[in-house]
Amino acid sequence: MQYFDFLSASQKEDVFFKLPGSVTKDSPKHILEHALGAALYVPGNRKDIADVMINNKYPELCSVVFCLEDSIGDCEVLQAENNLVSQADMIYQAQKLQNISGDVLPLMFIRVREPEQMLELGNKLGRALHLFTGFVFPKFSMLNAEHYLDTLTKLSQESGIVLYGMPIFETPDLLAMETRAKALQELKSTLGFYQDIVLNIRIGATDLCGLYGIRRKPETPIYDVLVISDFIKDIVNYFGLQFVISGPVWEYFEDASRTVQTFGPNWADAGESSLVINRYIDGLINETLLDLANGIHGKSVIHPSQIKAVQSLHVISMEDYLDALSIVESADGTRGVVKSSFSNKMIEIKPYLSWAKKILLKAEIYGVYHENRSYTDILRASKPLSNLGSFGS
């Protein structure tokens, strides 16, 4: 798959200085872990999954999580499992008949309820298991961490398929101050041992807010909810040097029949009065910018209308790209400081070398904007509307 493939050739030429690159489930881990963008959560009991994937109905979709946990009722688990297996087999058969290329499929994951479910699904999926990039582990804690990761390792070895895991941090012991430090330290040690198969660490803000009876409004980014902001700070501190951390879900999405379009505070640079949005997307943009500012990459989303906003913000600006190139090219020990290409800042090479390498890596995935282009140009482009349904955590 390739980000922003829904844009025409002329639109891409107008927007991008450097085009996004291609990514598949077989790309190297250091690429994949930064390439999830807006990961759309979809209930595993939907009957149109194969149709959506085979016909590429939503070309903005680049990563998807089929959920067998909170999005379905406890009495629906077996039905949803069988449905997902049936849908996956249809995708597999379409690929086998060359009706669809694996290169255009989004990165696909399954969110399970417990470790044993992975093995059961692996057996049921059979050859279709190779379609998936891995599994998502809800309620991940020291009570189940090794079980999840050992089971994933076993399934990967038995099937001969490279599979990755994405734990979700959302349990009370990780949030409560009296248990957090010990729990995070233990998880850090365990996850470090399995680092090669852990693709992302994901933050379950909905469950965590629920513990304290908190439900935020569209105008409230998660970073304004202090108990969660403090938690995110610790997650980045403990795990940010070893792992890619993904941003929590944004719960609000556009209902076209009820939307009142307004200019939001993040659209001051829009440049055209015709560009109007609703407060839900503006809130999502604001929170995604805060994710990126805090070293968090990618985001869980629960509705297709959220995808383009998140992913357009992951494209690298021309200024950051040139700064990163300058830092990497000057990291031979001959200089300690360089002036930026835009002549607007001093750049210390050693402190920003890690940042520069990440920028260049993300540039290969999401591309680089022309100097006078930004996320607003992608959001102006025609958007494939979707009624795929919604769910996230």
C-alpha positions as CSV (number, residue, x, y, z in Angstrom):
1,M,0.0,0.0,0.0
2,Q,1.0,3.6,-0.4
3,Y,-0.2,6.6,1.6
4,F,-2.4,9.1,-0.2
5,D,-2.9,6.9,-3.3
6,F,-6.4,8.4,-3.6
7,L,-4.8,11.6,-4.9
8,S,-4.4,11.9,-8.7
9,A,-1.0,12.1,-10.3
10,S,-1.3,15.9,-10.7
11,Q,-2.5,16.4,-7.1
12,K,0.5,14.4,-5.9
13,E,2.9,16.5,-8.0
14,D,1.3,19.6,-6.6
15,V,1.4,18.6,-3.0
16,F,4.6,16.5,-2.6
17,F,8.2,17.4,-2.9
18,K,9.0,13.7,-2.1
19,L,6.3,11.1,-2.8
20,P,5.3,8.6,-0.2
21,G,6.9,5.2,-0.5
22,S,5.3,1.7,-0.7
23,V,4.8,-0.4,2.4
24,T,3.7,-4.0,2.7
25,K,3.4,-6.4,5.6
26,D,6.8,-7.8,4.7
27,S,8.6,-4.4,5.0
28,P,11.3,-4.3,7.6
29,K,10.1,-3.8,11.2
30,H,11.6,-0.4,11.6
31,I,9.5,0.7,8.6
32,L,6.3,-1.0,9.7
33,E,6.3,0.3,13.2
34,H,6.2,3.9,11.9
35,A,3.8,3.1,9.0
36,L,0.5,2.4,10.8
37,G,-0.8,6.0,10.4
38,A,-4.5,6.1,11.3
39,A,-5.3,2.5,12.4
40,L,-9.0,2.0,11.9
41,Y,-10.8,-0.2,14.3
42,V,-13.6,-2.3,12.7
43,P,-15.9,-4.8,14.5
44,G,-15.1,-8.3,13.5
45,N,-18.7,-9.2,13.0
46,R,-19.2,-6.9,10.0
47,K,-20.3,-8.7,6.9
48,D,-18.7,-6.3,4.4
49,I,-15.1,-6.7,5.4
50,A,-14.0,-8.7,2.4
51,D,-15.9,-6.4,0.0
52,V,-14.2,-3.3,1.5
53,M,-10.8,-4.9,1.2
54,I,-11.1,-6.5,-2.2
55,N,-12.7,-3.5,-3.9
56,N,-10.5,-1.0,-2.2
57,K,-13.6,1.0,-1.3
58,Y,-11.7,3.4,0.9
59,P,-8.3,4.0,-0.6
60,E,-7.3,6.3,2.3
61,L,-7.3,3.2,4.5
62,C,-3.7,1.9,5.2
63,S,-4.0,0.0,8.4
64,V,-7.0,-1.7,10.0
65,V,-7.7,-3.6,13.2
66,F,-10.5,-6.2,13.2
67,C,-11.8,-6.2,16.7
68,L,-13.1,-9.3,18.6
69,E,-13.1,-7.6,22.0
70,D,-15.0,-4.5,23.2
71,S,-16.8,-3.8,19.8
72,I,-18.8,-7.0,20.0
73,G,-21.0,-8.5,22.7
74,D,-19.7,-11.4,24.9
75,C,-22.3,-13.7,23.3
76,E,-21.1,-12.8,19.8
77,V,-17.5,-13.9,20.0
78,L,-17.8,-17.2,18.2
79,Q,-20.0,-15.7,15.5
80,A,-17.6,-12.8,15.0
81,E,-14.6,-15.2,14.9
82,N,-16.3,-17.3,12.2
83,N,-17.3,-14.3,10.3
84,L,-13.8,-12.9,10.3
85,V,-12.4,-16.2,9.2
86,S,-14.9,-16.4,6.3
87,Q,-14.2,-12.8,5.3
88,A,-10.4,-13.4,5.4
89,D,-10.8,-16.5,3.2
90,M,-12.7,-14.5,0.6
91,I,-9.8,-12.0,0.5
92,Y,-7.3,-14.9,0.3
93,Q,-9.3,-16.4,-2.6
94,A,-9.5,-13.1,-4.4
95,Q,-5.7,-12.7,-4.0
96,K,-5.1,-16.3,-5.2
97,L,-7.2,-15.6,-8.3
98,Q,-5.2,-12.3,-8.8
99,N,-8.3,-10.2,-8.4
100,I,-6.4,-8.3,-5.8
101,S,-2.8,-7.7,-5.2
102,G,-1.4,-8.1,-1.7
103,D,0.6,-4.9,-2.3
104,V,-2.5,-2.8,-2.2
105,L,-4.0,-4.3,1.0
106,P,-3.8,-2.3,4.1
107,L,-1.8,-3.6,7.0
108,M,-4.3,-5.9,8.8
109,F,-4.4,-6.8,12.5
110,I,-6.8,-8.7,14.8
111,R,-7.6,-7.6,18.3
112,V,-8.2,-10.7,20.4
113,R,-9.6,-11.2,23.9
114,E,-7.1,-13.6,25.2
115,P,-3.9,-15.4,24.1
116,E,-5.5,-18.7,23.4
117,Q,-7.8,-17.0,20.9
118,M,-4.7,-16.3,18.7
119,L,-4.0,-20.0,18.3
120,E,-7.7,-20.8,17.6
121,L,-7.8,-18.2,15.0
122,G,-4.5,-19.3,13.5
123,N,-5.9,-22.8,13.0
124,K,-9.2,-21.5,11.6
125,L,-7.6,-19.0,9.2
126,G,-5.2,-21.5,7.8
127,R,-3.5,-20.1,4.7
128,A,-5.3,-16.8,5.1
129,L,-3.3,-16.1,8.2
130,H,-0.5,-14.7,5.9
131,L,-2.8,-11.8,5.1
132,F,-2.3,-10.4,8.6
133,T,0.5,-8.4,10.0
134,G,-0.3,-9.3,13.6
135,F,-2.5,-9.1,16.7
136,V,-3.5,-6.4,19.1
137,F,-3.4,-7.3,22.9
138,P,-6.1,-5.5,25.0
139,K,-5.8,-5.1,28.8
140,F,-2.1,-5.9,28.5
141,S,-0.4,-6.2,31.9
142,M,2.1,-8.4,33.8
143,L,-0.8,-10.8,34.4
144,N,-0.9,-11.8,30.7
145,A,2.1,-10.2,29.0
146,E,4.3,-13.3,28.7
147,H,1.4,-15.4,27.8
148,Y,0.4,-13.1,24.9
149,L,4.0,-12.8,23.6
150,D,4.9,-16.5,24.0
151,T,1.7,-17.5,22.2
152,L,2.4,-15.1,19.4
153,T,5.9,-16.5,19.1
154,K,4.5,-20.0,19.0
155,L,1.9,-19.2,16.3
156,S,4.5,-17.4,14.2
157,Q,6.9,-20.3,14.4
158,E,4.3,-22.9,13.7
159,S,2.9,-21.1,10.7
160,G,6.2,-19.8,9.3
161,I,4.7,-16.3,9.1
162,V,6.2,-13.2,10.6
163,L,3.6,-11.8,13.0
164,Y,3.8,-8.8,15.3
165,G,2.1,-7.9,18.5
166,M,0.7,-4.5,19.7
167,P,-0.1,-4.3,23.4
168,I,-2.6,-1.8,24.7
169,F,-1.9,-0.2,28.0
170,E,-5.2,0.4,29.7
171,T,-5.4,-1.5,33.0
172,P,-5.8,0.1,36.5
173,D,-2.4,-1.0,37.8
174,L,-0.7,1.0,35.1
175,L,-2.7,4.2,35.8
176,A,-2.8,4.2,39.6
177,M,0.2,6.1,41.1
178,E,0.8,3.6,43.9
179,T,1.3,0.7,41.4
180,R,2.4,2.4,38.2
181,A,6.2,2.6,38.6
182,K,6.6,-1.1,39.5
183,A,4.2,-2.2,36.8
184,L,5.8,-0.2,34.1
185,Q,9.3,-1.3,35.1
186,E,8.3,-4.9,34.9
187,L,6.6,-4.5,31.6
188,K,9.6,-2.7,30.2
189,S,11.8,-5.6,31.1
190,T,9.4,-8.1,29.6
191,L,8.8,-6.2,26.4
192,G,12.5,-5.6,26.0
193,F,13.0,-9.3,25.8
194,Y,10.4,-9.6,23.0
195,Q,11.3,-6.3,21.3
196,D,11.7,-7.9,17.8
197,I,8.0,-8.8,17.7
198,V,6.4,-5.8,19.4
199,L,5.4,-3.4,16.7
200,N,3.7,-0.6,18.7
201,I,2.7,0.2,22.2
202,R,-0.9,1.6,22.1
203,I,-2.6,3.7,24.8
204,G,-6.2,2.8,25.7
205,A,-7.3,6.2,26.8
206,T,-11.0,5.4,26.7
207,D,-10.7,2.6,29.3
208,L,-8.3,4.7,31.4
209,C,-10.7,7.7,31.5
210,G,-13.5,5.3,32.4
211,L,-11.8,4.2,35.5
212,Y,-12.2,7.7,36.9
213,G,-15.6,8.4,35.4
214,I,-14.1,10.9,32.9
215,R,-15.5,11.5,29.4
216,R,-13.9,14.3,27.5
217,K,-15.6,16.8,25.2
218,P,-14.6,17.5,21.6
219,E,-12.8,20.7,22.7
220,T,-10.7,18.7,25.2
221,P,-7.6,17.0,23.9
222,I,-6.4,14.0,25.9
223,Y,-3.4,16.1,27.1
224,D,-5.8,18.4,29.0
225,V,-7.1,15.4,31.0
226,L,-4.3,15.6,33.6
227,V,-4.5,12.0,35.0
228,I,-4.1,10.7,31.4
229,S,-1.5,13.3,30.3
230,D,0.6,12.3,33.3
231,F,0.2,8.6,32.3
232,I,1.2,9.3,28.7
233,K,4.3,11.2,30.0
234,D,5.4,8.1,31.9
235,I,4.8,5.8,28.9
236,V,7.0,7.9,26.7
237,N,9.6,8.1,29.4
238,Y,9.7,4.4,30.0
239,F,9.2,3.1,26.5
240,G,9.9,5.9,24.0
241,L,13.6,5.0,23.5
242,Q,12.9,1.4,22.5
243,F,9.4,1.3,21.0
244,V,7.0,3.3,18.8
245,I,4.1,4.6,20.9
246,S,0.8,5.2,19.2
247,G,-1.7,7.9,20.1
248,P,-5.1,7.1,21.8
249,V,-8.4,7.1,20.0
250,W,-10.4,10.3,19.3
251,E,-14.0,9.4,20.0
252,Y,-15.8,12.1,17.9
253,F,-16.6,11.9,14.2
254,E,-18.6,13.7,11.7
255,D,-22.3,13.0,11.2
256,A,-23.0,14.8,7.9
257,S,-26.7,15.1,8.7
258,R,-26.0,17.0,11.9
259,T,-22.7,18.8,11.2
260,V,-22.4,22.5,11.6
261,Q,-19.3,23.5,9.7
262,T,-17.1,26.1,11.2
263,F,-13.6,27.4,11.1
264,G,-11.5,25.9,13.8
265,P,-8.4,27.3,15.5
266,N,-6.2,25.0,13.6
267,W,-7.3,26.3,10.2
268,A,-5.9,29.8,10.4
269,D,-3.5,28.9,7.6
270,A,-6.1,27.3,5.4
271,G,-5.8,30.1,2.8
272,E,-9.2,29.6,1.3
273,S,-12.5,30.6,2.7
274,S,-14.1,27.6,1.1
275,L,-12.3,25.2,3.5
276,V,-14.6,24.7,6.4
277,I,-14.7,21.8,8.9
278,N,-16.6,20.7,11.9
279,R,-15.3,20.9,15.5
280,Y,-14.8,17.2,15.7
281,I,-12.1,17.1,13.0
282,D,-10.6,20.3,14.3
283,G,-10.3,18.6,17.8
284,L,-8.7,15.6,16.2
285,I,-6.2,17.7,14.3
286,N,-5.3,19.5,17.5
287,E,-4.8,16.3,19.4
288,T,-2.8,14.6,16.7
289,L,-0.4,17.6,16.6
290,L,0.0,17.2,20.3
291,D,0.7,13.5,19.8
292,L,3.5,14.3,17.4
293,A,4.9,17.0,19.6
294,N,5.2,14.5,22.4
295,G,7.0,11.8,20.4
296,I,3.9,9.7,19.6
297,H,3.4,8.4,16.1
298,G,0.2,7.0,14.5
299,K,-3.2,7.0,16.1
300,S,-6.1,4.7,16.7
301,V,-9.3,5.9,14.9
302,I,-12.8,4.7,15.0
303,H,-14.3,6.2,11.8
304,P,-13.1,6.5,8.2
305,S,-13.7,10.3,8.3
306,Q,-10.8,10.6,10.7
307,I,-8.2,8.8,8.6
308,K,-7.2,11.5,6.2
309,A,-6.8,14.2,8.9
310,V,-4.4,12.0,11.0
311,Q,-2.4,10.8,8.1
312,S,-2.0,14.2,6.4
313,L,-0.4,15.4,9.6
314,H,2.3,12.7,9.4
315,V,3.6,14.0,6.1
316,I,7.0,15.8,6.7
317,S,7.3,19.5,6.1
318,M,9.9,20.7,3.7
319,E,11.6,22.6,6.6
320,D,11.9,19.6,8.8
321,Y,13.1,17.5,5.9
322,L,15.9,19.8,5.0
323,D,16.8,20.3,8.7
324,A,17.0,16.5,9.1
325,L,19.1,16.1,5.9
326,S,21.5,18.8,7.1
327,I,21.9,17.1,10.5
328,V,22.6,13.6,9.2
329,E,25.0,14.9,6.5
330,S,26.8,16.9,9.1
331,A,27.1,14.1,11.7
332,D,30.7,13.2,10.8
333,G,32.2,14.9,13.7
334,T,33.6,17.9,11.8
335,R,30.9,20.3,13.0
336,G,28.8,20.7,16.1
337,V,26.3,23.3,14.9
338,V,24.8,24.3,11.6
339,K,22.4,27.0,10.4
340,S,19.1,25.7,9.2
341,S,18.3,25.7,5.5
342,F,15.5,28.2,6.2
343,S,18.0,30.4,8.1
344,N,15.6,30.7,11.0
345,K,17.3,28.5,13.7
346,M,20.5,27.1,15.0
347,I,20.7,23.3,14.8
348,E,22.9,21.3,17.3
349,I,23.8,18.1,15.5
350,K,24.3,15.6,18.3
351,P,21.1,16.4,20.3
352,Y,18.9,16.2,17.2
353,L,20.5,13.3,15.3
354,S,17.9,10.8,16.6
355,W,15.1,13.2,15.6
356,A,16.6,13.7,12.2
357,K,16.8,10.0,11.5
358,K,13.1,9.5,12.5
359,I,12.1,12.4,10.2
360,L,14.0,10.9,7.2
361,L,12.4,7.5,8.0
362,K,8.9,8.9,8.1
363,A,9.6,10.9,4.9
364,E,10.1,7.6,3.1
365,I,6.7,6.4,4.3
366,Y,4.5,9.5,4.3
367,G,6.4,11.8,1.9
368,V,7.4,15.4,2.1
369,Y,5.3,18.5,1.4
370,H,6.4,21.2,-1.0
371,E,7.4,24.3,0.9
372,N,4.0,26.0,0.4
373,R,1.9,22.9,1.0
374,S,0.5,21.4,4.2
375,Y,-2.1,19.0,5.5
376,T,-4.9,21.4,4.5
377,D,-4.1,20.7,0.8
378,I,-4.7,17.0,1.3
379,L,-7.9,17.7,3.2
380,R,-9.1,19.8,0.4
381,A,-8.8,16.9,-2.0
382,S,-11.9,14.9,-2.7
383,K,-12.5,12.5,0.1
384,P,-14.0,9.0,-0.3
385,L,-16.8,9.0,2.1
386,S,-17.4,5.9,4.1
387,N,-20.1,4.2,6.2
388,L,-17.8,1.3,7.2
389,G,-18.8,1.8,10.8
390,S,-16.9,2.8,13.9
391,F,-15.2,1.5,17.0
392,G,-12.0,2.2,18.8
393,S,-10.1,2.0,22.1
